Amino acid sequence: MCPHVANFGLGQPLPDHSTSWFATHQFIAEMIFHARVENHPCRTWEPNKANLFYVPFYGGLYASSMFGESNHTIRDDLAVNLVDYLQKHVGANGRETTLESSNQYGIPYPSYFHPSTVTEMLRWQLLMKESDRPYLFSFVGGERKDLEKAAIRNDIVKQCANTTRCMLLKCGSGASKCHEPTEVLKVMTKSVFCLQAPGDSFTRRSTFDAVVSGCIPVFFSPHTAYTQYAWYFPEDAEKYSVYIDEKGDGRKRIEEELLKISSEKVEKMRDAVINLMPRITYAHPNASDAGFKDAVDVALIQLYRLIQENVKNSDMEVPMGLLDTI
């Protein structure tokens, strides 16, 4: 992970790109979140004036380091100590073991784009809106023959390979172009639809790469996005995405299903996806005020609203400062 923790967790700058682009690791969100809140314009150094307290516990990275530990007492020691120590806390985790929501709230996987200003965001949005997309759909991923929830991938790879309307970036073990940000972006920015099939987990970093690329996501399980990211995506999923039931007949004819969607509908969906870019993007931590609400701002606002709901029937008074300033 050493190359990936550089630049506040953004990773290494991408060559031949602007200063807003980095080779960001998919499981590093907690480091970026920490860096963002440290430099956030709403941060206060006076605890009695704070509406939220952020605890920088890197649960996802800690879990990654302990996967091979067979002694559960040793494996869980740091997390157990944290729970014992804290009565109330706010945290952010970057692996799907804690990232995917159950009684928690999912935050986006970080993509490669980390703008410092609203001008950089607007420039990229306009570029994606006007970009030529010669491919109807694409898939970045590989087959998962031993995972039942990922069986749809086998159909996708086969169908994509059998049509000129699909661009396939096939991933496998070892070195792969799938780990090269420029190659991933090259595929997604040339595609109208980006297929999002479950893999090792239901959620996919690729979903957020697609949004940043202005590519309409196509889901095959509701758990890839709809049940995970209520803070970030519209409740009406048809506004920004396509759903093809992985257990339905549509999975066998993906190209045919996508061709049924009118060009007018496609244009509206792409506009909706492009409008989602700011709220699922992690702004550069050096930008104390980027001029748009990013993924961290959205989380802080929603967490504050949860606090308000929890105390509205109590005698506790909660200041309104956060919503006024973010």
C-alpha positions in Angstrom: 0.0 0.0 0.0 3.0 2.3 0.3 2.6 4.0 -3.1 -1.1 4.5 -2.5 -0.9 6.4 0.8 1.0 9.3 -0.8 -0.6 12.7 -1.2 -3.1 12.2 1.6 -4.2 8.9 0.3 -4.8 10.1 -3.3 -1.8 8.1 -4.5 0.6 8.9 -7.3 -0.2 11.7 -9.8 -1.2 10.4 -13.2 1.3 11.4 -15.9 0.0 13.4 -18.9 -3.0 14.5 -16.8 -3.9 17.7 -15.0 -3.0 18.0 -11.3 -6.5 16.8 -10.4 -5.9 13.2 -11.4 -4.3 10.4 -9.3 -3.9 6.7 -9.3 -6.1 6.3 -6.3 -6.6 2.9 -4.6 -10.1 1.7 -4.3 -9.8 0.9 -0.5 -8.2 4.2 0.6 -11.4 6.3 1.2 -10.8 6.6 4.9 -7.4 8.3 4.5 -8.9 10.8 2.0 -11.9 11.4 4.3 -9.5 12.1 7.2 -7.4 14.5 5.2 -10.5 16.3 3.9 -12.0 16.9 7.4 -8.7 18.1 8.8 -8.7 21.0 6.3 -12.5 21.4 6.1 -13.8 25.0 6.3 -16.3 24.0 9.0 -13.6 22.5 11.3 -13.5 24.1 14.8 -10.7 23.8 17.3 -13.2 24.4 20.2 -14.8 21.1 21.2 -17.8 22.8 22.9 -18.7 24.4 19.5 -18.5 21.2 17.5 -21.6 19.5 16.0 -19.7 16.4 15.0 -16.6 14.6 16.2 -14.6 12.6 13.6 -12.5 9.7 14.9 -9.7 8.7 12.4 -9.7 5.0 12.8 -8.7 3.3 9.6 -10.9 0.2 10.0 -10.7 -0.9 6.4 -6.9 -0.8 6.2 -6.7 -2.4 9.7 -8.9 -5.2 8.5 -6.8 -5.7 5.4 -3.7 -6.1 7.6 -5.4 -8.8 9.8 -7.1 -11.0 7.2 -4.6 -13.8 7.7 -4.7 -13.8 11.5 -6.4 -17.0 12.8 -6.6 -15.8 16.4 -9.8 -13.8 16.5 -8.9 -12.1 19.8 -5.7 -10.7 18.3 -7.4 -10.0 15.0 -10.1 -7.9 16.6 -8.1 -6.4 19.4 -7.7 -2.8 18.1 -11.3 -2.5 16.9 -12.7 -3.9 20.2 -10.5 -1.4 22.2 -11.9 1.4 20.1 -15.5 0.4 20.7 -14.8 0.1 24.5 -13.2 3.5 24.5 -15.8 5.5 22.7 -19.4 6.0 23.5 -20.3 8.1 20.4 -18.2 8.5 17.3 -18.2 9.2 13.6 -15.9 7.2 11.4 -15.2 6.4 7.7 -14.0 3.0 6.4 -12.6 2.2 3.1 -13.1 -1.6 2.6 -16.4 -3.2 1.6 -16.5 -5.2 4.9 -17.4 -2.0 6.5 -18.1 0.2 3.5 -21.2 -1.6 2.4 -24.2 -0.4 4.4 -26.2 -2.5 6.9 -26.9 -0.4 9.9 -24.2 2.0 8.5 -24.2 4.4 5.6 -22.2 3.7 2.5 -19.8 6.3 1.2 -18.4 6.3 -2.4 -15.3 4.4 -3.4 -12.8 7.0 -4.5 -12.2 7.4 -8.2 -9.2 9.1 -9.8 -10.5 12.7 -10.1 -9.8 15.0 -7.1 -10.4 18.6 -8.3 -9.4 21.6 -6.1 -11.8 24.1 -7.6 -15.3 24.2 -9.0 -13.8 25.4 -12.3 -12.0 22.1 -12.7 -15.2 20.2 -11.9 -17.3 22.2 -14.4 -14.6 21.9 -17.1 -14.6 18.1 -16.7 -18.4 17.9 -16.7 -18.6 19.8 -19.9 -16.0 17.7 -21.5 -17.8 14.5 -20.6 -21.2 15.9 -21.8 -19.7 16.7 -25.2 -17.5 13.6 -25.6 -17.9 11.2 -28.5 -19.1 7.7 -27.3 -18.7 5.2 -30.2 -19.5 2.2 -28.0 -23.0 1.4 -26.8 -21.7 -0.4 -23.7 -18.5 -1.6 -22.0 -17.4 -3.8 -19.2 -14.2 -3.5 -17.1 -13.8 -6.7 -15.2 -13.2 -10.4 -15.4 -15.0 -13.7 -14.9 -15.7 -15.1 -11.4 -16.4 -18.7 -11.9 -16.4 -19.7 -8.2 -18.7 -16.9 -7.0 -22.5 -17.3 -7.3 -23.2 -13.6 -6.9 -20.8 -12.9 -9.8 -22.1 -15.5 -12.2 -23.5 -12.7 -14.4 -20.0 -11.7 -15.3 -19.6 -14.8 -17.5 -22.6 -13.8 -19.6 -21.4 -10.3 -19.8 -17.9 -11.2 -21.0 -19.3 -13.6 -23.6 -21.9 -11.1 -24.9 -19.4 -8.2 -25.0 -16.9 -10.3 -27.0 -19.5 -11.2 -29.6 -20.5 -7.6 -30.6 -18.8 -4.6 -32.0 -21.0 -2.4 -29.9 -19.2 -3.4 -26.7 -15.7 -2.4 -25.5 -14.2 -5.0 -23.1 -11.3 -4.5 -20.8 -10.9 -7.9 -19.4 -9.3 -8.3 -16.0 -7.4 -11.3 -14.7 -4.9 -12.3 -12.0 -1.6 -10.6 -11.9 -0.7 -7.5 -14.0 -3.7 -6.1 -15.8 -4.7 -2.9 -17.6 -7.7 -2.9 -15.3 -5.3 -1.4 -12.7 -4.2 1.4 -14.9 -6.4 4.4 -14.5 -5.8 5.8 -18.0 -6.9 2.5 -19.5 -10.1 2.4 -17.4 -11.0 5.9 -18.3 -10.3 5.3 -22.0 -12.9 2.6 -22.0 -15.6 4.4 -19.9 -15.4 7.8 -21.6 -16.0 6.1 -25.0 -19.1 4.2 -23.8 -22.8 5.2 -23.4 -23.4 2.5 -20.8 -21.0 0.9 -18.3 -22.0 -2.6 -17.0 -21.6 -3.0 -13.2 -21.7 -6.7 -12.3 -21.0 -7.8 -8.7 -17.6 -9.3 -8.1 -15.9 -10.1 -4.8 -18.5 -7.9 -3.2 -21.8 -6.5 -4.5 -20.5 -2.9 -4.6 -18.0 -1.8 -7.2 -15.5 1.0 -7.4 -16.2 0.8 -11.1 -19.6 2.4 -10.4 -18.0 5.6 -9.4 -15.4 5.5 -12.2 -18.3 5.3 -14.6 -20.1 8.3 -13.1 -16.9 10.3 -13.3 -16.6 9.3 -16.9 -20.2 10.4 -17.7 -21.1 6.8 -18.4 -24.6 5.5 -17.5 -24.2 2.6 -15.0 -26.1 -0.7 -15.7 -26.8 -2.7 -12.6 -27.7 -6.4 -12.2 -28.2 -6.4 -8.5 -30.0 -3.8 -6.3 -27.2 -4.2 -3.8 -24.5 -2.8 -6.1 -25.8 0.8 -5.6 -29.5 1.1 -4.8 -29.4 -0.3 -1.2 -26.0 1.2 -0.4 -25.7 4.8 -1.3 -28.9 6.6 -0.3 -27.0 9.7 0.6 -25.5 10.0 -2.9 -27.8 8.7 -5.6 -31.4 9.7 -6.4 -34.2 7.6 -5.0 -35.6 7.3 -8.5 -32.9 5.0 -10.0 -34.2 5.2 -13.5 -33.1 8.8 -13.7 -29.4 7.9 -13.8 -29.1 4.1 -14.3 -30.4 1.0 -16.0 -31.4 -2.1 -14.1 -31.4 -5.6 -15.7 -32.4 -8.3 -13.2 -29.6 -10.9 -13.0 -32.2 -13.6 -12.6 -34.4 -12.4 -15.5 -34.3 -13.1 -19.3 -32.8 -9.6 -20.0 -29.3 -10.8 -18.8 -29.1 -13.0 -21.9 -29.6 -10.1 -24.3 -28.0 -7.1 -22.8 -27.3 -5.3 -26.1 -31.0 -5.7 -27.1 -32.2 -4.3 -23.8 -30.0 -1.2 -24.1 -30.9 -0.6 -27.7 -34.6 -0.2 -26.6 -33.7 3.0 -24.7 -34.5 6.1 -26.8 -31.8 8.6 -27.5 -33.8 11.3 -25.7 -33.9 9.1 -22.6 -30.2 8.4 -22.9 -29.4 12.1 -23.0 -31.4 12.8 -19.9 -29.8 9.9 -18.0 -26.3 11.1 -19.0 -27.1 14.6 -17.8 -28.2 13.1 -14.5 -25.0 11.1 -14.2 -22.9 14.2 -15.0 -24.8 16.2 -12.4 -23.9 13.5 -9.8 -20.2 13.9 -10.3 -19.5 16.6 -7.6 -21.3 14.7 -4.8 -19.5 11.3 -5.4 -16.1 12.9 -5.9 -13.5 13.5 -3.2 -12.1 17.0 -3.6 -8.3 17.4 -3.1 -7.6 17.7 0.6 -5.6 20.9 0.0 -8.7 22.6 -1.1 -10.3 23.9 2.1 -13.2 25.2 0.0 -13.5 23.8 -3.5 -16.7 25.6 -4.3 -18.8 22.5 -4.6 -20.2 19.9 -2.2 -18.1 16.7 -2.5 -18.6 13.2 -1.0 -17.3 14.4 2.4 -19.6 17.4 2.5 -22.6 15.2 1.7 -21.6 12.8 4.5 -21.1 15.6 7.1 -24.5 17.1 6.2 -26.3 13.8 6.5 -24.6 12.9 9.7 -25.6 16.2 11.2 -29.2 15.6 10.2 -29.1 12.2 11.9 -28.0 13.9 15.1 -30.8 16.4 14.8 -33.3 13.6 14.4 -31.9 11.7 17.4 -32.1 14.7 19.8 -35.3 16.5 18.5 -37.4 15.0 21.3 -34.8 15.5 24.0 -33.7 18.6 25.9 -30.3 18.7 24.1 -29.7 21.8 21.9 -27.8 21.3 18.7 -26.4 24.3 16.9 -27.4 25.0 13.3 -24.0 26.2 12.2 -23.0 23.2 10.0 -26.0 23.3 7.6 -25.7 27.1 7.4 -22.0 27.0 6.3 -21.7 23.8 4.1 
